[in-house]
Amino acid sequence: MTLYYEKKSEIRTSVEALYRFHQNPANLHRINPPGVWVAELRMPKEWKSGARLGVRVSILGILTQDWEVSLEEVSPPCRLVDVALRGPYSQWRHIHSFQEVGPKVALLTDRVEYLPPWGRWGLLLDRWVFRPQLALLFAWRHRQTKRILEGGSRDGTPVKGSPGQHGAQRGPASGAARS
């Protein structure tokens, strides 16, 4: 039984800029919630189907999670799909969709198809533990992505003094895993 979580946000930027933003590994550090940060990131040389990424996430400096994901689909500038080969969830498929909905307005959709860890116990706890964690994670990521892209340059790099500049450099108090 696969579970689903989906978050959508409109962002005043082009679909191309939103797609490039998601390909830039530096942005992974910039969009994640406080208390969770990327301790290690291994990126593929090319963004193509079958390429693999590795991420080590540190949570509050106490717990680490290792993720290895494979890019299942790379369709610029509209879609990225990654599947966890290794990670904390029993199953994880993350679909990033980018759709133009107006002049220089893009719809960002993150859809996760997942199974929590711990078998039946994980399914029982999903409503109170895993789904709320996903909701908080993606709400934060979408807010940060919107703030950076709407306040930054076309490629997602913040303009000096813009709201997008805040949080560009993070220490051990913030960041998280993106699949």
C-alpha positions in Angstrom: 0.0 0.0 0.0 1.7 3.2 -1.2 1.0 6.5 0.5 1.1 9.9 -1.1 1.9 13.4 -0.1 1.7 16.4 -2.4 2.5 20.1 -2.1 1.9 22.8 -4.7 3.0 26.4 -4.8 2.9 29.2 -7.4 6.2 31.0 -7.8 6.9 34.2 -9.7 9.6 32.8 -12.0 10.0 31.0 -15.2 9.7 27.2 -15.4 13.3 27.1 -16.7 14.6 29.1 -13.7 12.7 26.8 -11.3 14.1 23.7 -13.0 17.7 25.1 -12.9 17.2 26.0 -9.2 16.4 22.3 -8.4 19.5 21.1 -10.3 21.9 23.4 -8.3 23.2 21.3 -5.4 24.0 24.5 -3.3 20.2 25.1 -3.1 19.7 21.9 -1.2 21.4 23.6 1.8 19.3 26.8 1.3 15.8 25.4 1.3 15.7 23.0 4.2 14.3 23.6 7.7 16.3 24.6 10.8 17.8 21.8 12.8 18.4 19.6 9.7 21.3 20.1 7.4 23.1 18.3 4.6 26.3 16.9 6.0 27.5 15.4 2.8 26.3 15.6 -0.8 27.5 13.5 -3.8 26.1 14.7 -7.1 26.2 13.0 -10.5 28.4 14.4 -13.3 25.4 14.6 -15.5 21.7 15.0 -14.8 20.3 12.0 -16.8 18.1 9.0 -16.1 19.9 6.4 -14.1 22.3 8.9 -12.5 22.8 8.5 -8.7 23.0 11.1 -5.9 24.1 10.5 -2.3 23.1 12.7 0.6 24.0 12.4 4.3 21.5 14.4 6.4 22.2 15.4 10.0 19.2 16.1 12.3 19.9 18.3 15.3 23.5 17.1 15.1 22.4 13.9 16.8 20.9 11.6 14.1 22.2 11.0 10.6 20.3 9.6 7.6 22.0 8.3 4.5 20.1 8.5 1.2 21.1 7.2 -2.2 18.7 8.1 -4.9 18.5 7.3 -8.6 17.2 9.8 -11.2 14.3 7.9 -12.8 13.3 10.6 -15.1 14.9 13.9 -16.2 12.7 15.9 -18.5 13.9 19.6 -18.6 12.4 21.9 -17.8 9.2 20.2 -16.6 10.0 17.2 -14.5 12.5 15.4 -12.3 11.7 12.1 -10.7 14.0 10.4 -8.2 13.7 7.1 -6.4 15.4 6.2 -3.1 17.6 3.1 -3.4 18.6 3.6 0.2 17.1 5.8 2.9 14.9 5.9 6.0 11.7 5.1 4.2 10.7 1.6 3.0 9.7 3.2 -0.4 10.3 6.7 -1.7 9.6 8.1 -5.1 9.7 11.9 -5.4 8.2 13.7 -8.5 9.2 17.3 -8.9 6.9 19.0 -11.5 7.3 22.5 -13.0 4.5 24.0 -15.0 3.9 27.4 -16.5 0.6 28.8 -15.2 1.0 32.4 -16.3 3.5 34.9 -17.6 6.6 34.3 -15.5 4.6 32.3 -13.0 5.4 28.6 -12.5 3.6 26.0 -10.4 6.0 23.8 -8.3 4.5 20.5 -7.4 6.3 18.0 -5.1 4.6 14.6 -5.0 6.0 11.9 -2.8 4.9 8.3 -3.1 6.2 6.5 0.0 6.0 3.8 2.6 7.2 4.7 6.0 9.7 2.5 7.9 8.7 -0.1 10.5 6.1 -2.0 8.5 2.6 -2.0 10.0 3.8 0.2 12.9 5.0 2.8 10.4 1.6 2.7 8.6 -0.2 3.2 11.9 2.1 6.1 12.9 2.0 7.8 9.5 -0.9 10.1 10.3 0.8 11.4 13.5 4.5 11.1 12.6 5.5 10.8 9.0 2.8 12.8 7.1 3.2 15.8 9.5 7.0 15.7 9.0 6.5 15.7 5.2 4.0 18.6 5.5 6.4 20.6 7.5 9.4 19.8 5.3 7.7 20.6 2.0 6.0 23.7 3.4 9.4 25.1 4.5 11.1 24.1 1.2 8.4 25.7 -0.9 8.5 28.9 1.2 12.3 29.1 0.9 12.2 28.4 -2.8 9.6 31.1 -3.4 11.5 33.6 -1.2 14.9 32.9 -3.0 13.5 32.9 -6.5 11.2 35.8 -6.2 13.9 37.9 -4.4 16.9 36.7 -6.4 18.4 36.7 -9.8 17.0 34.7 -12.7 19.2 31.6 -12.0 18.1 31.5 -8.4 21.2 33.2 -7.0 20.1 35.9 -4.6 20.7 39.5 -5.4 22.9 41.2 -2.9 20.6 42.7 -0.2 17.6 40.8 -1.4 15.4 38.6 0.8 16.9 35.6 -1.1 20.3 36.3 0.4 19.3 35.3 3.9 20.1 31.7 4.6 22.4 31.2 1.6 25.2 30.1 3.9 24.1 27.7 6.6 26.0 26.1 9.5 25.0 23.2 11.6 21.7 24.8 12.7 19.9 24.3 9.4 19.4 22.5 6.1 17.9 18.9 5.1 17.7 16.1 2.6 16.1 16.6 -0.7 15.6 13.6 -2.8 
